[in-house]
C-alpha cells in the first residue's frame, strides 16, 4: 500500500512526462526536489480538484489525500504559464478554483479536465491560445546550442523562464538520476562514477538534500511513500 505511480513520456516538445497515481492507506509522503512545473488533477470522495505545481528545491513531508486518484502533466523545462511568472511557483503552487469532473478554470478560461491519454490535447490547446509559452533561447540552450548573448543574459533568461538557476537544475536532475539508478540496483560507487559525483559522501548528501533518502533506503525501497516513480515504468 502507499503511492502507486505509472509514468509515460510524451512526443510533445512542451511536455516532459504524464503520470498517474493512486493513494492507498497513506496520508503523508516524502516530497522531492524537481525542476519542472506541472498541472495536477485529482479526485477524492466524489470531488475533483486541480492545481498548478511549481519546481521544488528541497525535500520535505507533504500530506496525501487518502483514497485519491491523480493525473499529472510535467511540462518541459523552459515552458511557463503566461499569467504566472515561474519564480513565484518555486517551492509552492496554486490551487485552481471552480474545478469539476469535466472542466477546470485557468487563465480566465475553462478547459476540459484531461485524463492520462489526452493530456497532450489539453496542452496543444493551452499553447494555441497562448496560455502556455516558452523562452526560445532557453529551449535552444537545453538542446545544446550556444546562444550568441552574454552568460549573464543567459542566466537571467534561464531563471526568469524556470524559476531556477542552471546550476540548481543540474544538481536536482543529477540527484534524481542517481535515485533511479540506485533503486534499480546499481552500486553506489558506480553511480558516483557515472554521474560524476566527487565521492560517495557527496552523493549521500545530495540524496538527503533533494530526495530525503539514503542510499540504502533507495536500494531497499524503504522509508515510506515518496513522490517519485522509482519503478521506472516509463513508456512513450
C-alpha positions, 0 to 999 in steps of 0.5 A: 500500500502507499503511492502507486505511480505509472509514468509515460513520456510524451512526443510533445516538445512542451511536455516532459512526462504524464503520470498517474497515481493512486493513494492507498492507506497513506496520508503523508509522503516524502516530497522531492526536489524537481525542476519542472512545473506541472498541472495536477488533477485529482479526485477524492470522495466524489470531488475533483480538484486541480492545481498548478505545481511549481519546481521544488528545491528541497525535500520535505513531508507533504500530506496525501489525500487518502483514497485519491486518484491523480493525473499529472502533466510535467511540462518541459523545462523552459515552458511557463504559464503566461499569467504566472511568472515561474519564480513565484511557483518555486517551492509552492503552487496554486490551487485552481478554483471552480474545478469539476469532473469535466472542466477546470478554470485557468487563465480566465478560461475553462478547459476540459479536465484531461485524463492520462491519454489526452493530456497532450490535447489539453496542452496543444490547446493551452499553447494555441491560445497562448496560455502556455509559452516558452523562452526560445533561447532557453529551449535552444540552450537545453538542446545544446546550442550556444546562444550568441548573448552574454552568460549573464543574459543567459542566466537571467533568461534561464531563471526568469523562464524556470524559476531556477538557476542552471546550476540548481537544475543540474544538481536536482536532475543529477540527484534524481538520476542517481535515485533511479539508478540506485533503486534499480540496483546499481552500486553506489560507487558506480553511480558516483562514477557515472554521474560524476559525483566527487565521492560517495559522501557527496552523493549521500548528501545530495540524496538527503538534500533533494530526495530525503533518502539514503542510499540504502533506503533507495536500494531497499525501497524503504522509508515510506511513500515518496513522490517519485516513480522509482519503478521506472515504468516509463513508456512513450 
